[in-house]
Amino acid sequence: MNKSEKDFDVIVIGGGAAGLSAALWCDELGLSALLLEKENEFGGQLRRVYNRIENHLGVETENGREMSEIFVRQTEKRSFAKRLKACVSFVDLERKSIILQTGEEYTARALIVATGVRRRRLGIENEEAFLEKGIIDSGKKNAEPAREKNVLIVGGGDAALENALILAETARKVFLVHRRKDFRGRAEFLEKVRVHPKIETFTGFIVRRLIGKEFISEIEIENLQTGKLRRVPAEILLIRIGVEPNTELLRGQISLDAEGYIKIDGNCETSLKMVFAAGDAANPASPTVSSAVGMGATAAKAIYASLNSGL
Ligand SMILES: Cc1cc2nc3c(=O)[nH]c(=O)nc-3n(C[C@H](O)[C@H](O)[C@H](O)COP(=O)(O)OP(=O)(O)OC[C@H]3O[C@@H](n4cnc5c(N)ncnc54)[C@H](O)[C@@H]3O)c2cc1C
């Protein structure tokens, strides 16, 4: 069904679990598809999951990278077109056309948006400058570099609590800073955090400033009730304050919820006909590999049904 090298039945934006599944299913159904991924590897968030994944039916892996390699190996046998380092910088959803950062344009009869989510940053001055110079992205991966150092973790959910427990195994001290008075995480983590001799919690505090020349040497936090500032002697910072969807491209073109997640119906179709969404970008309630993979399949099936309804 491929009409030209620039025109496809389906363009899939994002090569994580949802996008890979969507492209595989397009191929399965005989739809010509182009899968576009901005990074230099497929796999999305999975490439940065350092814990075991045991809850996706059919495969258990030591970490997310191993799972993403299995997904990529399986899709390599398929004949859909794919491009890495292909960042979509503009979409015209009505026309089903996309433009890459390089200026190249592609069109399709249907689009599947599978752009996922990214970790929320603090949004404070200097944050960018200290990335990998004190700011780490995983407790599990960085447990050794954190040995005998002071670590500050920001956040109040499961991810913050679990990382505090992991890092407390090697770090000298862990400061856990949360803007609210109560933690939201699971009771099993919270109980362990509360009694851990190396973990000190600061509730009702936010991070104001990162201090240091090249690397972080101290972190300034603010008591939200009193406005009083306090310096914490932490050289390592881990931010776990949730995620936000990669949906800026779509603003003003389809319905998004208040947080920017894409609104879809039971077929994964958005508010615009023949524009579908799959995976975390459209699924804040259940951001899992299983859901992402299933939604990719659902979207491809629905597109196939729509394109063939007149036959
Ligand atoms: C630490 C951690 C642990 C986890 N553990 C589990 C677990 O045990 N079990 C489980 O089921 N799930 C787990 N998850 C969640 C799971 O990884 C995600 O639900 C799933 O990978 C989401 O896939 P996705 O394809 O929707 O999005 P993503 O993986 O976010 O993929 C989106 C892709 O789109 C690309 N993209 C974005 N914008 C553009 C653009 N403009 N142009 C081109 N490409 C673009 C991105 O680069 C990315 O590759 C975990 C997640 C994390 C972070």
The ligand as a Tripos MOL2 file, in Angstrom:
@<TRIPOS>MOLECULE
LIG
   53    58     1     0     0
SMALL
NO_CHARGES

@<TRIPOS>ATOM
      1 C1         12.1190    3.5810   36.2460 C.3       1 LIG1
      2 C2         10.9390    3.0020   35.4890 C.ar      1 LIG1
      3 C3         10.5270    1.7170   35.8130 C.ar      1 LIG1
      4 C4          9.4610    1.1480   35.1130 C.ar      1 LIG1
      5 N1          9.0700   -0.1320   35.4360 N.ar      1 LIG1
      6 C5          8.0540   -0.7040   34.7380 C.ar      1 LIG1
      7 C6          7.6570   -2.0490   35.0150 C.ar      1 LIG1
      8 O1          8.2230   -2.7360   35.8620 O.2       1 LIG1
      9 N2          6.6210   -2.5700   34.2730 N.ar      1 LIG1
     10 C7          5.9690   -1.8430   33.3200 C.ar      1 LIG1
     11 O2          5.0770   -2.3690   32.6760 O.2       1 LIG1
     12 N3          6.3160   -0.5670   33.0600 N.ar      1 LIG1
     13 C8          7.3410    0.0130   33.7520 C.ar      1 LIG1
     14 N4          7.6900    1.3120   33.4650 N.ar      1 LIG1
     15 C9          6.8710    2.0890   32.5140 C.3       1 LIG1
     16 C10         7.1740    1.7160   31.0600 C.3       1 LIG1
     17 O3          8.5640    1.8200   30.8140 O.3       1 LIG1
     18 C11         6.3900    2.6530   30.1500 C.3       1 LIG1
     19 O4          5.0140    2.5770   30.4750 O.3       1 LIG1
     20 C12         6.5390    2.3290   28.6700 C.3       1 LIG1
     21 O5          7.8860    2.1090   28.3320 O.3       1 LIG1
     22 C13         5.9390    3.4760   27.8350 C.3       1 LIG1
     23 O6          6.1820    3.2960   26.4730 O.3       1 LIG1
     24 P1          5.7320    4.4390   25.4150 P.3       1 LIG1
     25 O7          6.0880    3.8820   24.0880 O.co2     1 LIG1
     26 O8          4.3290    4.8530   25.6640 O.co2     1 LIG1
     27 O9          6.5910    5.7180   25.7440 O.3       1 LIG1
     28 P2          8.1630    5.9880   25.7870 P.3       1 LIG1
     29 O10         8.8940    4.7880   26.2280 O.co2     1 LIG1
     30 O11         8.2940    7.2430   26.5840 O.co2     1 LIG1
     31 O12         8.5490    6.2350   24.2620 O.3       1 LIG1
     32 C14         8.2410    7.4130   23.5840 C.3       1 LIG1
     33 C15         9.2550    7.6090   22.4810 C.3       1 LIG1
     34 O13         8.8650    8.7110   21.6760 O.3       1 LIG1
     35 C16        10.0250    9.4250   21.3040 C.3       1 LIG1
     36 N5          9.6400   10.7830   20.9470 N.ar      1 LIG1
     37 C17         9.1250   11.7440   21.7600 C.ar      1 LIG1
     38 N6          8.9100   12.8740   21.0690 N.ar      1 LIG1
     39 C18         9.2950   12.6410   19.7990 C.ar      1 LIG1
     40 C19         9.3370   13.4310   18.6140 C.ar      1 LIG1
     41 N7          8.9300   14.7120   18.6130 N.pl3     1 LIG1
     42 N8          9.8030   12.8790   17.4710 N.ar      1 LIG1
     43 C20        10.2290   11.5760   17.4490 C.ar      1 LIG1
     44 N9         10.2260   10.7880   18.5480 N.ar      1 LIG1
     45 C21         9.7570   11.3130   19.7000 C.ar      1 LIG1
     46 C22        10.8970    9.3510   22.5360 C.3       1 LIG1
     47 O14        12.2610    9.6080   22.2440 O.3       1 LIG1
     48 C23        10.6560    7.9200   23.0090 C.3       1 LIG1
     49 O15        11.5880    7.0050   22.4540 O.3       1 LIG1
     50 C24         8.7660    1.8960   34.1200 C.ar      1 LIG1
     51 C25         9.2010    3.1860   33.7960 C.ar      1 LIG1
     52 C26        10.2760    3.7430   34.4710 C.ar      1 LIG1
     53 C27        10.7330    5.1310   34.1050 C.3       1 LIG1
@<TRIPOS>BOND
     1     1     2 1
     2     2     3 ar
     3     2    52 ar
     4     3     4 ar
     5     4     5 ar
     6     4    50 ar
     7     5     6 ar
     8     6     7 ar
     9     6    13 1
    10     7     8 2
    11     7     9 ar
    12     9    10 ar
    13    10    11 2
    14    10    12 ar
    15    12    13 ar
    16    13    14 ar
    17    14    15 1
    18    14    50 ar
    19    15    16 1
    20    16    17 1
    21    16    18 1
    22    18    19 1
    23    18    20 1
    24    20    21 1
    25    20    22 1
    26    22    23 1
    27    23    24 1
    28    24    25 2
    29    24    26 1
    30    24    27 1
    31    27    28 1
    32    28    29 2
    33    28    30 1
    34    28    31 1
    35    31    32 1
    36    32    33 1
    37    33    34 1
    38    33    48 1
    39    34    35 1
    40    35    36 1
    41    35    46 1
    42    36    37 ar
    43    36    45 ar
    44    37    38 ar
    45    38    39 ar
    46    39    40 ar
    47    39    45 ar
    48    40    41 1
    49    40    42 ar
    50    42    43 ar
    51    43    44 ar
    52    44    45 ar
    53    46    47 1
    54    46    48 1
    55    48    49 1
    56    50    51 ar
    57    51    52 ar
    58    52    53 1
@<TRIPOS>SUBSTRUCTURE
     1 LIG1         1 GROUP 0 **** ****
